[in-house]
């Protein structure tokens, strides 16, 4: 397989995880920027440690790069990566009208087709690995949520090349946090559920309100009925708009 992008590419027929490989490379001092791409993963992971089914025919890739800022800036990369995936689908499949679910799930008709997993894998300098698993040829079965795929007529190399171009552009816009305001604005314009009901679960606590946008640090702003705004930094979040989409699809 020929994988041509604006950055070097290391290709693996089979590997445990491209993000794990990025961490191993960072441990040896590698800073990138480069892509790690596998035809198949045996230990693919999603957010919150969930497994990500990684059969041949889809894209399994990690972009490893370094920034001058400290690790605290890396949390914003979730939004950068989500925008890059959204841009990619909009270019290759414009009829699908993707939406972004906070913080970085890109959905088509309420169904998930891509997993994005940014991780800090090294310090001094800060190195970040952005893992992207994109369902192209097929979607896994037996998932607890609806899933879909972009279509087997798309080549993995085509998706990677477009993703590389968009990620490069979005990282430049972000500018290691200096341009996060523009990133937030673009993200909000593509967000699912903005202005509608949302429920956040953090531990044993459930909070219900309206999704009012992103805080300066990327937290989800949930406004309760009394006007109190609560920043949600992590946990499970459900959107009334998404539930409506899934009931009618």
Backbone torsions as a table, in degrees:
resi	resn	phi	psi	omega
1	UNK	NA	128.7	177.6
2	UNK	-94.4	118.8	-177.9
3	UNK	-117.3	99.0	-176.7
4	UNK	-104.9	120.9	175.7
5	UNK	-136.5	-179.2	176.5
6	UNK	-77.6	0.8	179.3
7	UNK	-131.2	159.3	176.0
8	UNK	-59.4	148.4	179.9
9	UNK	-126.7	130.2	171.4
10	UNK	-109.6	121.1	-173.6
11	UNK	-106.8	138.2	178.2
12	UNK	-127.3	134.7	173.8
13	UNK	-65.1	-42.8	-177.2
14	UNK	-152.0	136.8	-178.3
15	UNK	-152.8	162.3	177.5
16	UNK	-65.4	-52.4	-179.5
17	UNK	-164.0	135.1	178.0
18	UNK	-67.5	-31.5	175.1
19	UNK	-67.2	-38.6	176.5
20	UNK	-64.4	-38.4	176.9
21	UNK	-64.6	-38.3	176.7
22	UNK	-61.8	-39.5	178.3
23	UNK	-66.1	-40.9	178.5
24	UNK	-62.9	-42.0	179.3
25	UNK	-66.3	-40.6	178.1
26	UNK	-61.4	-35.3	178.3
27	UNK	-63.6	-25.0	178.3
28	UNK	-90.9	-0.3	178.6
29	UNK	103.5	0.1	-179.7
30	UNK	-65.0	134.2	179.9
31	UNK	-115.5	-13.2	-175.6
32	UNK	71.6	-157.5	3.3
33	UNK	-76.4	139.0	177.2
34	UNK	-159.7	160.3	176.3
35	UNK	-104.0	141.1	170.0
36	UNK	-115.5	120.5	-173.2
37	UNK	-128.4	134.0	-179.8
38	UNK	-126.1	144.7	173.0
39	UNK	-73.4	-29.4	-178.0
40	UNK	-151.4	142.1	175.2
41	UNK	-118.5	144.6	177.7
42	UNK	-101.6	-16.8	-179.7
43	UNK	-134.1	43.5	178.8
44	UNK	-62.1	142.5	-177.9
45	UNK	-129.9	151.1	172.8
46	UNK	-114.6	-163.2	178.3
47	UNK	-65.2	151.4	177.2
48	UNK	60.2	26.1	176.3
49	UNK	76.9	9.1	-179.4
50	UNK	-71.6	148.6	178.4
51	UNK	-73.7	151.3	177.4
52	UNK	-125.3	112.6	-177.7
53	UNK	-61.7	129.5	-169.3
54	UNK	-131.2	67.3	177.8
55	UNK	-84.7	158.8	178.2
56	UNK	-61.0	147.8	177.6
57	UNK	112.6	-16.6	176.3
58	UNK	-108.0	175.1	178.2
59	UNK	-95.8	125.0	174.5
60	UNK	-125.6	108.3	-171.4
61	UNK	-145.7	152.3	175.2
62	UNK	-134.4	131.9	175.7
63	UNK	-100.9	119.5	179.9
64	UNK	-105.9	127.3	179.7
65	UNK	-152.6	167.9	-178.3
66	UNK	-119.1	150.1	174.4
67	UNK	-128.6	158.7	179.5
68	UNK	-81.2	-22.7	-179.7
69	UNK	-74.6	167.1	178.5
70	UNK	-76.2	173.8	-177.3
71	UNK	-59.3	-24.1	-178.2
72	UNK	-62.0	-25.7	179.9
73	UNK	-73.6	-18.0	-172.8
74	UNK	-66.5	-25.3	-178.1
75	UNK	-61.6	-27.3	-179.4
76	UNK	-72.9	-17.4	-176.7
77	UNK	-64.8	-25.4	176.5
78	UNK	-54.9	-42.3	-178.0
79	UNK	-73.6	-36.9	176.8
80	UNK	-61.7	-47.9	-178.1
81	UNK	-64.9	-41.0	179.1
82	UNK	-61.3	-40.7	177.7
83	UNK	-64.1	-40.2	179.4
84	UNK	-63.2	-40.4	177.2
85	UNK	-66.4	-44.3	178.4
86	UNK	-58.6	-45.7	178.1
87	UNK	-58.5	-40.7	-177.3
88	UNK	-63.9	-47.1	179.5
89	UNK	-66.6	-40.0	-180.0
90	UNK	-60.9	-35.8	179.1
91	UNK	-75.5	-44.8	-173.6
92	UNK	-86.2	-29.9	-179.2
93	UNK	-137.6	66.0	-173.9
94	UNK	-60.6	-24.4	-178.6
95	UNK	-73.0	-10.8	-173.8
96	UNK	-84.7	-16.8	175.2
97	UNK	48.4	64.6	-178.6
98	UNK	-68.7	155.2	175.4
99	UNK	-131.1	154.2	-179.3
100	UNK	-104.8	125.7	174.7
101	UNK	-98.2	129.8	-176.1
102	UNK	-53.5	135.8	-4.4
103	UNK	-91.6	-28.2	-172.6
104	UNK	-145.4	21.7	175.0
105	UNK	-85.4	121.9	176.1
106	UNK	-100.1	123.4	-172.2
107	UNK	-118.2	150.7	174.1
108	UNK	-121.6	114.5	-177.6
109	UNK	56.8	33.2	-179.6
110	UNK	83.2	-0.6	-177.8
111	UNK	-106.6	143.1	-177.9
112	UNK	-87.0	135.8	176.8
113	UNK	-128.2	-3.8	-174.0
114	UNK	-146.4	139.4	171.8
115	UNK	-112.2	133.0	178.9
116	UNK	-120.5	126.0	-176.6
117	UNK	-134.9	92.5	174.7
118	UNK	-83.7	136.9	179.2
119	UNK	-141.6	144.0	169.2
120	UNK	-81.4	122.1	-175.6
121	UNK	-116.2	0.5	178.4
122	UNK	-169.8	155.8	179.1
123	UNK	-127.3	161.2	178.7
124	UNK	53.9	63.9	3.5
125	UNK	-85.2	165.8	175.9
126	UNK	-65.2	124.8	175.1
127	UNK	-116.2	136.1	-175.6
128	UNK	-120.8	137.4	173.8
129	UNK	-113.3	122.4	175.5
130	UNK	-105.4	105.6	177.7
131	UNK	-86.3	133.9	179.0
132	UNK	-131.5	119.1	172.5
133	UNK	-113.1	115.5	-174.8
134	UNK	-116.1	121.7	175.5
135	UNK	-73.4	114.9	-179.6
136	UNK	-113.3	-62.6	-176.3
137	UNK	-81.7	-29.2	-176.4
138	UNK	-158.9	160.8	175.8
139	UNK	-116.2	144.0	-179.6
140	UNK	-66.7	155.3	177.9
141	UNK	-102.0	160.6	175.1
142	UNK	73.8	21.5	178.7
143	UNK	-81.4	155.0	-179.1
144	UNK	-77.4	-0.2	-179.6
145	UNK	-141.9	158.8	-180.0
146	UNK	-64.1	140.0	177.7
147	UNK	-131.6	159.9	178.7
148	UNK	-150.1	-179.2	180.0
149	UNK	-139.9	158.7	-176.1
150	UNK	-76.0	-27.2	179.9
151	UNK	126.5	131.8	-174.5
152	UNK	-67.6	-13.3	177.7
153	UNK	-74.6	-13.7	175.3
154	UNK	-84.9	133.1	177.2
155	UNK	-82.6	143.9	176.9
156	UNK	-55.8	-42.3	-178.8
157	UNK	-61.8	-35.8	179.0
158	UNK	-66.6	-44.0	179.6
159	UNK	-64.8	-43.2	-179.9
160	UNK	-63.3	-43.6	-179.1
161	UNK	-62.0	-43.4	179.1
162	UNK	-68.3	-40.7	178.4
163	UNK	-63.0	-41.3	179.1
164	UNK	-60.7	-45.4	-179.3
165	UNK	-62.8	-43.0	-178.4
166	UNK	-71.8	-38.8	178.2
167	UNK	-66.1	-39.5	177.3
168	UNK	-59.5	-44.4	-179.8
169	UNK	-67.5	-41.8	-178.2
170	UNK	-70.9	-34.9	175.9
171	UNK	-66.0	-37.3	177.2
172	UNK	-65.5	-40.2	177.0
173	UNK	-62.0	-45.4	179.8
174	UNK	-61.8	-42.4	174.5
175	UNK	55.6	47.8	177.7
176	UNK	56.1	35.8	175.6
177	UNK	103.0	-22.4	-178.5
178	UNK	-66.9	-25.7	179.0
179	UNK	-108.9	22.4	-176.0
180	UNK	-64.6	-25.5	177.2
181	UNK	-60.4	-43.1	178.1
182	UNK	-68.5	-37.3	176.6
183	UNK	-61.2	-46.2	179.3
184	UNK	-60.7	-42.9	-179.6
185	UNK	-62.3	-46.9	-179.7
186	UNK	-66.3	-38.1	179.1
187	UNK	-63.2	-46.3	-177.5
188	UNK	-61.9	-33.2	-179.5
189	UNK	-68.5	-15.7	-178.1
190	UNK	-115.0	6.1	-172.1
191	UNK	-77.5	144.5	173.3
192	UNK	-87.1	134.9	171.3
193	UNK	83.5	4.2	-179.7
194	UNK	-63.1	127.1	-179.3
195	UNK	85.3	2.2	-179.8
196	UNK	-117.3	177.9	-174.4
197	UNK	-68.6	142.4	179.8
198	UNK	-145.0	146.8	175.6
199	UNK	-124.6	127.7	179.4
200	UNK	-111.9	135.4	177.6
201	UNK	-116.2	120.0	178.2
202	UNK	-128.5	105.3	-173.6
203	UNK	67.7	-126.7	179.3
204	UNK	-93.6	0.3	-174.2
205	UNK	-97.8	135.0	175.2
206	UNK	-117.1	132.5	179.9
207	UNK	-125.1	130.9	179.7
208	UNK	-119.1	139.6	179.5
209	UNK	-174.4	-150.3	-179.0
210	UNK	-114.9	136.6	177.8
211	UNK	-77.3	110.1	-173.8
212	UNK	-102.9	-1.4	178.3
213	UNK	130.3	-162.9	-178.7
214	UNK	-107.4	139.9	172.0
215	UNK	-73.8	172.7	-178.0
216	UNK	-60.0	-26.7	-179.6
217	UNK	-96.7	4.0	179.3
218	UNK	96.8	-3.1	177.1
219	UNK	-64.5	148.0	175.1
220	UNK	-75.9	128.7	179.0
221	UNK	-93.8	113.2	179.2
222	UNK	-106.2	121.8	179.8
223	UNK	-102.4	120.2	178.9
224	UNK	-77.9	171.0	-175.3
225	UNK	-59.2	-30.4	-178.6
226	UNK	-86.0	5.5	178.2
227	UNK	94.0	-6.3	178.5
228	UNK	-68.1	130.3	178.1
229	UNK	-103.2	127.2	-177.3
230	UNK	-118.0	123.7	176.5
231	UNK	-80.0	128.1	178.2
232	UNK	-106.1	116.1	-176.9
233	UNK	-97.7	-24.1	-178.6
234	UNK	-160.6	174.0	179.8
235	UNK	108.0	-177.9	-179.5
236	UNK	-88.5	134.9	-179.9
237	UNK	-129.0	129.7	177.3
238	UNK	-117.4	141.6	-175.4
239	UNK	-115.4	132.4	179.3
240	UNK	-61.5	-37.2	-179.9
241	UNK	-62.9	-40.5	179.5
242	UNK	-66.3	-40.9	179.2
243	UNK	-63.6	-37.5	176.9
244	UNK	-64.4	-43.4	178.7
245	UNK	-59.0	-44.0	-176.1
246	UNK	-71.3	-31.0	177.9
247	UNK	-70.7	-31.4	-176.2
248	UNK	-96.3	-6.2	-177.8
249	UNK	-87.5	NA	NA
